C-alpha cells in the first residue's frame, strides 16, 4: 500500500480531536463533570473539565472511518473495526458515568470484561506463543485464548487509567506507545494495525496541546479507559506476525504502565491488604515529589516510556539466544533502576486512587 494513504486518517483524526476538545469541555461543564480538588488531590485548580476522552474518541472514530474507505474490501479490517468500536463505546459510556459519579473498581470491571469480549469475538486474540530457539509455535486451546486475551485487554486498560495522574501524562504515554506499536504493525505487514495506529496517534496529538501542563481539560476516566483499551488492541495487531519472543515486544512497549501496576500490586501485598486497595505511591507521585513540578515529572516518564519503546523495536530484529540474553540484561537493569529510584520502598498512610487522581 502507498504510505501516503496512512497520512489521511492521522491528519483528520488530529484536526477533529483538536476542534472538538473545547466542545468536550463545555459538555463537561454542562454535566457537572469537572474536577473538584481538595487537600488530598494532586490538582489544585478549580473546575477543570473532565471528558477530554470524548474529543479523543471522536477524532479516532473519524480517522477510522477514513481508514475504512482507504482499506476497501479488506474484510479482516472491517471485522476488527466492529469489535474495536463496540468495545470503545462501552468504555466511553462507562467513563462518562464514572467521571460524573465516581464508580468503584468492582462496578467498572464487568463492563471492561464486556468490552474485551467484544474485541475477542471480532478477532483480537492471543492464541499462540513461539519458542525463540526452535521457532516452534504453541497454539492455545480456545478457553485459554479467552482468558489470556481478556486479562491482557483489561490489564492494559486499567494500567493506563492508573497512569492518568498528572497533566498530559496518560495522553503523552499513549502517543509514544501508539507510534511504537504502529511501527511494529508496519514491520509485520499488519496494515489494519497501521491504519488504526495512525488514527489513534492523530487523535491523541490533537488533544495533547490542551492537556499538556498546565492542562485546560483532563482526559477523565472517559479518556484513560479509552486509551488503555485501544492500546491493548493495537498491541495485538503486530503480535500476530512477530515470531521471535512473541509477546515480549508489546510487553516492552507497554513496560511503564505495566510496571506501575505491578509495583502497586506488590506494595498492597506487602501491606497485607487487598490488591485493589488504592494508594498514592505510583511512579508519577514519586517523580512529582522528587522533580518538584508537574511538567518535569511528566517529561521524565515520557522519556522513560520512549526508552522502553526503542528497546521494544530493537527486539523485532533479534533472534534466538541473542534475544534471550538481551532480554535478561533489560530485566536486570530495569530492576536495578527501579530499586535505585526507591520504587520498591513501602511508605505508610497510603491514599486512595480515587482521592488522589485529578481526572
KESE-55757 format. One record per residue: x, y, z of N, C-alpha, C in turn. Coordinates in steps of 0.001 Angstrom, whole numbers, plus 500000, padded with zeros to 6 digits. Example, Ala and Ser with C-alpha at 12.3 -4.5 7.8 and 13.67 -1.06 7.14 Angstrom:
2
513190494310507800512300495500507800513200496700507800512850497750507080513670498940507140512900500030507870
//
This chain:
359
500833498810500000500000500000500000500873501247500000500338502336499456501044503607499413501114504188500830502325504469501335502431505018502703501647506304502900501457507079501823500715508333501946499261508107502341498746506904502071497361506624502439497170506607503953498252506365504693498136506333506146498124507730506762498465508751505960498515510116506476497114510674506686496176510318505801494827510887505875494124510558507193494116509296507658493485509036508957494142509805510092495467509920510048496183510665511074495779512133511075495809512760509892495551514193509798494122514540510203493158513765509728491768514073510060491467513800511529492042512742512078491858512468513499492414513615514343493576514119513968494189515225514694493313516474514629492831516809513439492019518017513257490715517919514056490045516776513963488761516613514650488952516651516168489980515970516671490224515974518116490529517383518612491357518117517870491701519476518274490476520392518238489628520210517223488457521076517074487371520781518099487260519529518516486163519142519410486536519167520888487810519352521210488197519399522622487514520542523368487459521765522819486705522823523524485227522472523689484653521766522712483249521350522820483093520347523959484038519410524061484003518434525154484090519128526504484883520202526579484990520947527839483656521581528214482957522129527231481649522728527504480632521677527937480689520493527301479788519403527695480074518981529137481348518905529475481720518515530834481177519507531859481296520798531566480756521807532479479240521679532592478572521423531459477116521304531477476654520106532308477439519011532268477078517800533017477606517821534450478394518831534762478999518865536090480160517916536235480708517438535128481847516515535156483140517325535179483414517935536322484609518762536494485370518280537715486660518569537726487485518149538850487277519102540027487120518525541190486926519316542409488061518994543373489121519803543326490303519495544133490057519695545616490785518937546406490829519135547844492252518859548299492474518815549603493834518665550110494456517327549768493662516365549310494188515033549046494549514814547588494260515789546712494478515584545281495729516306544792496236515839543640497391516483543027496992517832542450495893517875541714495438519114541111494893520067542167495206521353542001494730522358542948493838523413542278493640523319540966492824524316540268491365523893540246490485524857540327489060524586540431488419524327539072487500523380539056486563523171537938487236522939536588488358522229536560488934521815535276488018520739534698487547520899533461486599519919532911487241518566532669486466517523532903486855516169532536486281515885531141486155514641530755485553514209529479486383514580528259487676514869528442488519515085527265488586513859526374488317512696526955488315511471526170487275511469525063486217512267525208485208512350524147485828512904522875486640513949523002487292514534521828488283513565521201489052512856522049489994511854521535489236510775520762488127510318521324487344509264520675486747509738519353486223510961519322485647511484518076486704511568516983487880512077517334488955512139516353489345510759515856489446509828516791489812508452516438488771507823515526487499507996515832486440507390515030486418507970513612486640509287513481486695509883512143487893509337511374489036509212512049490209508638511398489973507217510950489271506429511769488959505055511392488009505001510207487073505947510147486141505981509017486895506227507711487848507129507760488675507384506574489514506156506239490075505521507260490871504316507042490029503215506418488783503117506831487897502085506293487662502296504802487513503539504407487330503857502991488588503503502203489755503851502749491008503586502047491340502107501988490908501365503013491219499932503058490404499127502065489312499690501567488497498995500577487782497800501151487930496652500503487167495461500874487956494473501725488837494977502577489577494081503463488679493669504616488110492459504502487107492001505464487665491896506884488935491494506990489532491366508315489574492717509015489924493759508268489981495099508829488603495550509293487588495301508471486223495691508838485767494958510099486070493662510181485685492902511362486353493421512616487649493731512506488362494273513651487766495598514097487432496450513149486880497752513498485561497627514243484749496669513850483469496494514534483685496156516008484575495210516279484866494861517664485491496012518428486379496756517767487034497883518420486029498992518742485123499257517831484119500300518058483147499918519169482701498671519171481765498230520210482415498337521588483625497802521706484325497861522982484614499293523414485015500131522466485314501532522782484079502271523274482944502022522637481708502699523041481272502262524438481461500978524759481137500503526112481962501258527149483257501398526881484130502053527855483932503561527874483576504160526751483273505588526751482058505880527620481011505072527455479816505262528278480137505056529758480926504031530037481337503771531414482123504949531973483027505500531165483855506608531616483062507865531904482083508161531062481250509348531284480512509240532617479935508058532886479239507851534154480225507942535320481405507344535149482403507337536208482883508755536521483092509579535491483539510951535715482472511801536396481228511401536233480138512152536853479801511649538252479978510327538487479503509738539741480567508970540525481764508817539977482862508130540678482495506701541068482464505807540065482134504408540300483308503685540950483009502596541639484062501789542258484711500889541209485896500382541526486605499491540609485804498220540352485152497702541371484357496478541201483153496717540294482599497913540315481474498226539436481922498322537983483126498849537770483618499052536401484118497768535747484606496819536549485239495626535991484340494827535041483068494553535356482234493781534410482102494445533042482046495768533012481935496466531735483242496393530951484355496400531646485640496227530974485754494831530367485255493840531083485259492472530551484341492370529339483197493051529369482302493073528207482995493673526990483712494769527189484434495395526082485498494456525529486211493766526427487225492804525983486583491664525205485430491175525662484744490078524973484340490483523560483879491722523402483513492209522067484724492192521144485872492635521643487086492642520827487510491228520447487440490308521400487843488927521127486921488288520091485635488531520204484667487968519249484959488409517818485521489615517682485785490150516346487241490003515925487997489128516599489302488749516051490534489194516788490397489955517867491578490329518648491868489215519636492968488482519409493200487271520185494696487056520434495007486537521624496337485998521914496180484480521860496589483883520763496295482468520554497521481590520406498733482175520520499923481341520393501129482016521020502143481244521277503462481725521646504485480976520793505653481596520601506691480993519768507950480726520587508504479538520460509776479203521092510878480004520388511611480876521098512604481717520436513801480953519892514029479729520384515180478948519916514804478094518706513790477261518858513392476361517770512411477004516810511796478112517223510753478798516460509491477948516305509354476917517134508100476159517146506982477033517723505786476907517159504637477705517590503722476839518437503350477355519610502437476651520510501096477381520502500050476692520065498717477302519992497922476972521256497187477957521745496402477796522961495035477204522644494477476394523538493074475986523389492166477207523573490960477096523031490057478242522999489786478859524370489520478072525429489297478710526740490496479539527205491702479041526937492899479770527343493031481065526540492678481010525253492699482216524418491832483304525041490629482938525451489711483906526034490232484456527358490759483590528193491243484028529500492444484955529354493432484524528564494664485301528421494382486637527744493591486633526683493314487878525967492505488848526821491539488326527569490753489192528456491638489820529525492521489024530115493436489560531121494329490647530530494787490428529309495644491427528655494885492728528425493704492646527833492941493850527495492534494609528756491978493893529728491540494542530969492746495080531742493839494338531737495032494775532448495609496060531887495763496133530556496298497350529931495339498516530116494041498259529988493046499313530172493192499958531542493302499141532574493421499672533927494799500253534206495831499696533596497181500227533792497276501657533291496696501934532128496720503299531609495849504217532455494768503693532994493914504515533852494666504930535123495459504013535666496247504341536856497339505367536556497818505417535300498856506370534939498320507780534745497002507930534704496413509244534445496356510040535743497545510461536223497603511171537485498153512573537395498773512935536256499326514270536062498911514807534704498923516118534565498536516754533302499369516203532148498699515710531109499380515271529899500063513933529982500049513293531151500833512061531320500270510910530501499003510595530689498399509447530012498351509649528501497965510857528063497884511126526623499253511045525961500272511580526634501620511535526071502180510128526017502005509372527100502448507978527097501713507201526015500404507436525898499622506757524869500143507041523476500532508299523212501050508662521893502388507990521618503278507964522614504601507349522434504460505843522188503661505179523008503452503744522814502703503486521513501756504368521189500969504193519971501816504217518710502732505181518604503569505245517401504508504046517342504948503555518500505810502373518533505068501136518045503872500909518570503090499745518158502664499845516699502438501063516220502102501254514805503275500862513920504474501262514318505667500887513556505869499379513567505631498744514704505768497287514789504745496597513893503512497128513861502500496578512957502934496736511503503577497861511183504083498089509817505153497050509478506064496789510410507094495778510186506480494403509928505362494127510610504718492822510495503734492742509339503689493796508497502761493861507351501300493778507796501018494265508998499644494322509502499107495730509224498634495928507985498247497279507573496981497758508277496142496824508720494987497229509524495475497904510802496496497322511421497062497915512617497681499274512368498292499461511196498887500758510863497799501822510716496718501495510017495599502432509894495048502818511265494811501795512101494277502045513440495249502899514251496534502560514181497531503286514946497676504730514525497615505004513224497744506379512753496549507230513183495354506659513126494170507386513592494260507648515093494713506658515838494855506776517285495880507849517644497009507834516962498063508808517226497590510225516899496912510387515775496411511709515405495446512265516427494547511412516927493568511854517921494259512314519205495269511574519649495970511944520877496759513242520709497422513406519568498206514612519352497314515834519157496099515646518637495175516759518530494690517241519881494577516317520832494099516652522171495212517153523091496418516653522900497510516863523853497829518335524136497790519255523156498090520654523500497163521237524567495933520776524639495003521248525661495273520601527026495977519475527008496159518666528204497558518777528793498487519368528014499868519489528494499903520479529651500712520213530688500681521069531870501078522523531569500266523456532097499053523280532907497844522980532018497167521883532300496077521404531449494844522308531554494173522469530401492890523181530375491716522207530422491998520941530187490983519893530248491685518591530575491017517721531310491566516415531652490899515338530813491615514237530611491035513089529913489835512536530656489916512513531978488936511806532780489071510308532581488321509544533346488302508101533126487755507787531736486931508682531201486426508523529836487574508335528860488590509173528971489717509092528049490745508052528434491027507931529728492066506995530164491685505553529849490431505189530123489969503828529800489973503600528293489546504610527544489514504519526080490924504312525522491882505077526023493266504963525549493839503595525890493645503156527121494179501861527519493600500722526713492292500751526487491634499699525716492180499638524295492307500772523645492751500769522257494236500473522120495039500824523119496436500404523091496555498892523230495718498308524070495769496848524235495441496150522923494491496686522161494130496077520879495195496333519823495743497552519818496791497863518846498003496967519047498316496637520285499456495764520554499242494360520002497991493951519842497698492616519317497803492542517806497817493687517131497934493676515675499316493195515235500372493791515788501720493374515422502106492037516022501489491694517149501820490449517851501672489227516962500683489229516087500334488006515379501396487546514393502297488448513958503318488022512998504745488273513468504902488760514697506251488870515245506605487520515843507501486784515183507667485370515504508657485094516621509576486002516923510615485740517899510241486378519235510320485578520320509897486053521631508549486753521504507580486014521053506339486541520512505765487738521250505544487620522558504810488688523217505697489635524009507014489483523905507915490369524618507879491777524035507713491899522734507742493222522093506632494140522612505361493751522566504338494630523146504478494812524648504985493793525356505209493945526793506238495034527080507298495081526289508310496115526474507779497495526103507016497579525026506456498871524622505552499434525711504840498550526402503900498960527447504510498819528843505833498762528923506506498440530180506200499433531291506148500729531000505982501718532065504631501583532774503497501606532043502234501407532767502120500034533421502686498999532802502632497666533401503479497593534668504656498222534658505487498238535865504793498993536988504161500099536652503466500879537669502363500050538325501622499308537502500560498450538032501139497316538871502209496677538376502830495571539119503374496045540461503984497220540480504511497758541729503384498105542704502255498542542172501105498832543029500608497559543706500523496473542937500097495186543499501113494702544535502389494852544222503454494449545150503327495196546473503118496520546413503001497305547646501815496840548482500701496569547834499491496210548559499609494822549176500270493911548471500501492584549048501463492659550230502479493517550132503428493687551239502735494225552479501737495071552264500998495615553398499986494621553963499731493552553210498751492569553652497328492972553365497143493954552501495801494411552169495338493843550844494109494149550448493584493676549167494311494315547986494401493553546883495133494030545705494512495308545135493198495425545221492518496576544639492488497773545583493066497639546776493114498778547691494071499822547139493605501036546873494432502052546208495438502712547146496425503395546560497380504162547346497851505360546539498789506082547122499299507290546469500815507193546289501277506067545760502709505865545594503053505413544180502263505837543205502558505498541819503810506234541343504308505827540190505528506425539648505415507942539548504275508422539056504164509863538846504154510630540167503642510016541234503677510693542533505107510766543061505844509666542926507237509652543395508062510693542628507887510728541297508659511660540488508219513102540720506931513303540971506462514650541276507119515158542555507235514286543553507883514682544799509359515010544592510035514221543724511475514419543528511781515547542550510955515664541485511212516683540464510692518061540874509610518082541636509105519355542138508111520060541240507898519576540023506926520213539131506237519158538277504982519448537908504226518537537057504948518306535735505405519395535122505996519281533785507245518408533804508124518598534774509350517798534846509037516327535079508061516054535960507691514666536234507109514005534995506247514733534286505628514193533072506685513911532014507581514858531793508615514666530772509545513514531130509812513315532412510670512202532838510026510863532505508724510745532761508045509481532468507885509296530965507664510365530232507639510261528767508972509714528262510067510250528794511395509808528355511603508339528678511222507916529886511366506513530266510544505619529342509332506055529021508488505294528095509146505171526729509698506273526238510358506256524926511547505301524921512295505243526029513441504327526104512980502880525972511929502512526683511433501141526592510865500856525198510287501852524570509757501642523221510874501405522212511997502099522372513156501859521500513673500438521706513721499995522950514139498617523240513174497624522597511868497920522669510871497024522073511088496877520574511333497987519900511561497933518449512816497131518137513854497280518977515102496545518726514885495043518818513942494610519645513688493180519793513095492567518538512490493344517696511917492788516466513001492335515500514245492743515751515355492365514865516303491351515495515926490811516670516773489841517348516180488444517235517041487450517281516582486071517178517305485190518184516629484111518582517244483034519341517913483465520630519138482941520846519861483161522090520167484634522308520473485373521253520775486798521391519594487547521987518383487196521558517193487839522089517015487539523571517272486279523973517128485902525372518151486613526263519396486703525783520439487385526560520104488863526719519671489491525618519313490910525662518135491141526603517167490236526571516011490359527449516436490261528916517328489321529223517804489167530596518516490436531073519340491036530214520022492281530569519032493406530822518009493506529975516997494545530150516278494378531484515935493132531838515245492878533097516116493245534298517389492855534262518297493160535374518468494666535535518699495363534440518898496810534504517632497538534939516476497038534510515209497656534902514970497514536399515199496311536931515030496094538365515999496967539159517231497103538657518210497949539336517770499409539325517241499858538194516767501238538080515622501505539048514662500589539098513520500760539994513967500778541450514931499930541768515448499886543142516153501196543496516982501704542581517708502951542829516763504143542990515654504109542278514680505196542364513748505057543565513871503946544287513089503768545502511680503270545302511399502675544126510031502253543849509629500989544602510595500287545202510256499113545990510030499444547476510244500702547821510041501105549201508553501218549511508184500875550722506791500916551149506626502033552174505778503004551837505514504097552760504185503877553461504033504486554599502802504345555366501759505362554898500549505176555407499438506085555176499137506282553700498854505197552950498509505337551547497201506074551368497075506760550259495830507434549920495169506728548759493896506913548627493164506184547587493382506805546239493355505967545181493484506464543827492348507418543491491144507122543978490020507991543672490178509344544344490900509372545484491119510621546174492240511427545539493272510702545043494440511385544549494298511803543088493532511068542321493542511185540869492849512457540446493489513254539631492913514562539289491847514455538234491782513299537560490827513203536471490256511816536415
//
